[in-house]
Amino acid sequence: MYEGGKINYLLGLCCLLVCVFAAPAVPAAADTLYVSDQLVITLRQGKGTQYKILKSLKTGDPVEVLEEGERYLKVRARGGEEGYVLKQYLSRETPKSKVISRLEKEQQRLKDELAKARQRGDELTAQSRDSGARAKGLEQSLGQKEKDLGTLREQFEALQRKSADVVRISEERDSLETENTRLQVEAQSLRSENETLLRTGMIKWFLAGGGVFFIGWVVGKVSRKKRRGSFS
C-alpha cells in the first residue's frame, strides 16, 4: 500500500512538470513590439505557414504581445485581430523608418515655426519703422502744441490783467452808483423839506395877510362910525 501511494505521487509530479514545461510562456504584462524595418509579415491563425493568413503587417505596425513562445508570438494587431507571427521579425525598438518620418515631421514643423518667426520679425521691423516715423510725427506735433500752449498762456495772462482792470473799473462804478444813490436820497429829502418849508411859509403869509385884512376892516369900520358920529 505504501508502494502504491509512492507511485501515485511520482506520477502526479511528472504530470505537473509536463504541464509546466508544455505551457507557452505568458509575459507578466502586455508588451508592444513593432514589425522590423523593410518587412511585410503575415499574421496567421497558428504557429506555422500551414495556417490561414489573417492579416499582413508592414514595417512600423505595432502589435500587442499576448503569449510568447520559442519561435512564435501570439499578438493582437491594431484592428483587434489575434494570431501568430515569427518572433524574429518583431522588435521593441521603434523602426528607423518611423523614427525618420517623425523626425522629418518635427523638422518641417521647426521650419514652419522658423518661417513664421522670420515673418513676424519682418512685421516687427516694419512696425518699428512705422513706429519711428509716428514717433517723429508725434514729436513735431508735441512741439507745435507746446508753442500753442505758450501762446495761450500769454493770452490768458493778458486776459487776467484786463480782468483786473475790469474788476477795478467795476468796483469804481459800483462805488459811484452807491454815491449817486446816496445823493439822490439826500436830494429827495431836501426837496421834501423844501416843500414842507414852502407850505409852512405860505400858510404863515396867508395868515399874516388875513390878519392884516381883518385889522384893516376893523379899523375901517371904526373910522366910519366915528365919522358918522361927528356928522350927527
C-alpha positions as CSV (number, residue, x, y, z in Angstrom):
1,M,0.0,0.0,0.0
2,Y,2.9,2.3,0.7
3,E,4.4,1.4,-2.6
4,G,1.2,2.3,-4.4
5,G,1.0,5.7,-2.8
6,K,4.6,6.5,-3.7
7,I,3.9,5.6,-7.4
8,N,0.8,7.8,-7.5
9,Y,2.8,10.7,-6.0
10,L,5.6,10.3,-8.6
11,L,3.0,10.1,-11.5
12,G,1.3,13.3,-10.2
13,L,4.7,15.1,-10.0
14,C,5.6,14.1,-13.6
15,C,2.2,15.3,-14.9
16,L,2.7,18.6,-13.2
17,L,6.2,19.0,-14.7
18,V,4.9,18.2,-18.1
19,C,2.2,20.7,-17.9
20,V,4.6,23.4,-16.7
21,F,7.1,22.9,-19.5
22,A,4.5,22.3,-22.2
23,A,2.5,25.5,-21.5
24,P,3.5,28.6,-23.6
25,A,5.3,31.4,-21.8
26,V,3.0,34.3,-20.9
27,P,4.5,37.7,-20.2
28,A,3.7,39.4,-16.9
29,A,2.2,42.4,-18.7
30,A,1.2,43.1,-22.3
31,D,4.2,44.2,-24.3
32,T,4.2,46.3,-27.5
33,L,6.5,45.3,-30.3
34,Y,7.0,46.7,-33.8
35,V,7.4,45.0,-37.2
36,S,11.1,45.3,-38.2
37,D,12.3,47.6,-41.0
38,Q,11.5,47.0,-44.6
39,L,9.3,44.0,-44.0
40,V,5.8,42.8,-44.7
41,I,4.9,39.8,-42.5
42,T,1.8,37.7,-42.1
43,L,-0.4,37.2,-39.1
44,R,-1.6,33.6,-39.0
45,Q,-4.1,31.5,-37.1
46,G,-1.4,29.2,-35.8
47,K,2.3,28.6,-35.4
48,G,3.3,27.7,-38.9
49,T,2.9,28.5,-42.6
50,Q,0.2,25.9,-43.0
51,Y,-2.2,28.1,-41.0
52,K,-4.5,30.7,-42.6
53,I,-3.3,34.2,-43.0
54,L,-5.4,36.7,-41.1
55,K,-3.7,39.9,-42.0
56,S,-0.5,41.4,-43.5
57,L,1.6,43.6,-41.2
58,K,4.1,46.1,-42.6
59,T,7.1,47.9,-41.1
60,G,6.2,50.1,-38.2
61,D,2.8,48.4,-37.4
62,P,2.5,48.0,-33.6
63,V,1.3,44.7,-32.1
64,E,0.4,43.8,-28.5
65,V,2.1,40.6,-27.3
66,L,-0.4,38.1,-25.7
67,E,1.8,35.0,-25.4
68,E,5.5,34.4,-26.0
69,G,6.9,31.1,-27.4
70,E,10.3,29.9,-28.6
71,R,9.8,31.0,-32.3
72,Y,6.3,32.5,-32.5
73,L,4.5,35.2,-30.6
74,K,0.7,35.4,-30.1
75,V,-0.2,39.0,-30.7
76,R,-3.1,41.4,-31.2
77,A,-3.0,43.7,-34.2
78,R,-4.2,47.3,-34.2
79,G,-7.5,46.2,-35.7
80,G,-8.1,43.7,-32.9
81,E,-7.1,40.5,-34.9
82,E,-5.3,37.9,-32.8
83,G,-2.8,35.5,-34.3
84,Y,0.8,34.3,-34.5
85,V,3.9,35.9,-36.1
86,L,7.5,34.9,-36.2
87,K,9.4,36.4,-33.2
88,Q,12.5,37.3,-35.3
89,Y,10.5,39.9,-37.3
90,L,9.5,41.9,-34.3
91,S,11.5,44.4,-32.3
92,R,10.9,46.6,-29.2
93,E,12.7,49.5,-30.9
94,T,10.7,51.9,-32.9
95,P,11.6,51.2,-36.6
96,K,14.1,53.6,-38.2
97,S,11.6,54.5,-41.0
98,K,9.1,55.6,-38.4
99,V,11.7,57.5,-36.4
100,I,12.9,59.2,-39.6
101,S,9.3,60.1,-40.5
102,R,8.7,61.5,-37.1
103,L,12.0,63.5,-37.3
104,E,11.1,64.8,-40.8
105,K,7.7,66.0,-39.5
106,E,9.4,67.6,-36.5
107,Q,12.0,69.2,-38.8
108,Q,9.2,70.5,-41.1
109,R,7.4,71.9,-38.0
110,L,10.5,73.7,-36.9
111,K,11.0,75.1,-40.4
112,D,7.4,76.3,-40.4
113,E,7.9,77.9,-37.0
114,L,11.2,79.5,-38.2
115,A,9.4,80.9,-41.3
116,K,6.7,82.3,-39.1
117,A,9.3,83.8,-36.7
118,R,11.1,85.4,-39.6
119,Q,7.8,86.7,-41.0
120,R,7.0,88.0,-37.5
121,G,10.4,89.6,-37.3
122,D,9.9,91.3,-40.7
123,E,6.5,92.6,-39.5
124,L,8.0,93.8,-36.3
125,T,10.8,95.6,-38.3
126,A,8.2,97.3,-40.5
127,Q,6.2,98.2,-37.4
128,S,9.3,99.6,-35.8
129,R,9.9,101.8,-38.9
130,D,6.3,102.9,-38.8
131,S,6.6,103.5,-35.0
132,G,9.7,105.6,-35.6
133,A,8.0,107.7,-38.2
134,R,5.0,108.0,-36.0
135,A,7.1,109.0,-33.0
136,K,8.8,111.7,-35.1
137,G,5.4,113.0,-36.2
138,L,4.3,113.0,-32.6
139,E,7.4,114.9,-31.5
140,Q,6.7,117.5,-34.1
141,S,3.0,117.7,-33.1
142,L,4.1,118.0,-29.5
143,G,6.4,120.9,-30.3
144,Q,3.6,122.7,-32.1
145,K,1.3,122.0,-29.2
146,E,3.8,123.4,-26.8
147,K,4.1,126.6,-28.9
148,D,0.3,126.9,-29.0
149,L,0.2,126.4,-25.2
150,G,2.7,129.2,-24.7
151,T,0.6,131.5,-26.9
152,L,-2.5,130.6,-24.9
153,R,-0.7,131.2,-21.6
154,E,0.3,134.7,-22.8
155,Q,-3.3,135.4,-23.9
156,F,-4.5,134.1,-20.6
157,E,-2.2,136.4,-18.7
158,A,-3.3,139.4,-20.8
159,L,-6.9,138.5,-20.0
160,Q,-6.1,138.3,-16.4
161,R,-4.6,141.8,-16.5
162,K,-7.6,143.1,-18.3
163,S,-9.8,141.3,-15.9
164,A,-8.1,143.0,-13.0
165,D,-8.7,146.4,-14.7
166,V,-12.3,145.4,-15.3
167,V,-12.7,144.5,-11.7
168,R,-11.2,147.8,-10.6
169,I,-13.5,149.7,-13.0
170,S,-16.5,147.7,-11.9
171,E,-15.7,148.5,-8.2
172,E,-15.4,152.2,-9.0
173,R,-18.6,152.1,-10.9
174,D,-20.4,150.4,-8.0
175,S,-18.9,153.0,-5.7
176,L,-20.2,155.8,-7.9
177,E,-23.6,154.2,-8.2
178,T,-23.7,154.0,-4.4
179,E,-22.7,157.6,-4.0
180,N,-25.2,158.6,-6.7
181,T,-28.0,156.8,-4.8
182,R,-27.0,158.4,-1.6
183,L,-27.0,161.9,-3.2
184,Q,-30.4,161.1,-4.8
185,V,-31.8,160.2,-1.4
186,E,-30.4,163.4,0.1
187,A,-31.8,165.5,-2.8
188,Q,-35.2,163.8,-2.3
189,S,-35.0,164.6,1.4
190,L,-34.1,168.2,0.7
191,R,-36.9,168.5,-1.8
192,S,-39.4,167.2,0.7
193,E,-38.0,169.5,3.4
194,N,-38.2,172.5,1.0
195,E,-41.8,171.7,0.0
196,T,-42.6,171.5,3.7
197,L,-41.0,174.9,4.3
198,L,-42.8,176.3,1.4
199,R,-46.1,175.1,2.6
200,T,-45.4,176.4,6.1
201,G,-44.3,179.8,4.7
202,M,-47.4,180.1,2.5
203,I,-49.6,179.4,5.5
204,K,-47.8,182.0,7.5
205,W,-48.1,184.6,4.8
206,F,-51.8,183.7,4.3
207,L,-52.4,184.0,8.0
208,A,-50.5,187.3,8.1
209,G,-52.4,188.7,5.1
210,G,-55.7,187.6,6.6
211,G,-54.8,189.3,9.9
212,V,-53.9,192.5,8.1
213,F,-57.1,192.4,6.1
214,F,-59.1,191.8,9.3
215,I,-57.4,194.6,11.2
216,G,-57.9,196.9,8.2
217,W,-61.5,196.0,8.1
218,V,-61.9,196.6,11.8
219,V,-60.1,199.9,11.6
220,G,-62.2,201.0,8.6
221,K,-65.4,200.0,10.4
222,V,-64.4,202.1,13.5
223,S,-63.4,205.0,11.4
224,R,-66.8,205.1,9.6
225,K,-68.6,205.0,12.9
226,K,-66.6,207.9,14.2
227,R,-67.3,209.9,11.1
228,R,-71.0,209.3,11.4
229,G,-71.0,210.4,15.0
230,S,-69.3,213.6,14.2
231,F,-71.8,214.5,11.4
232,S,-74.7,214.0,13.7
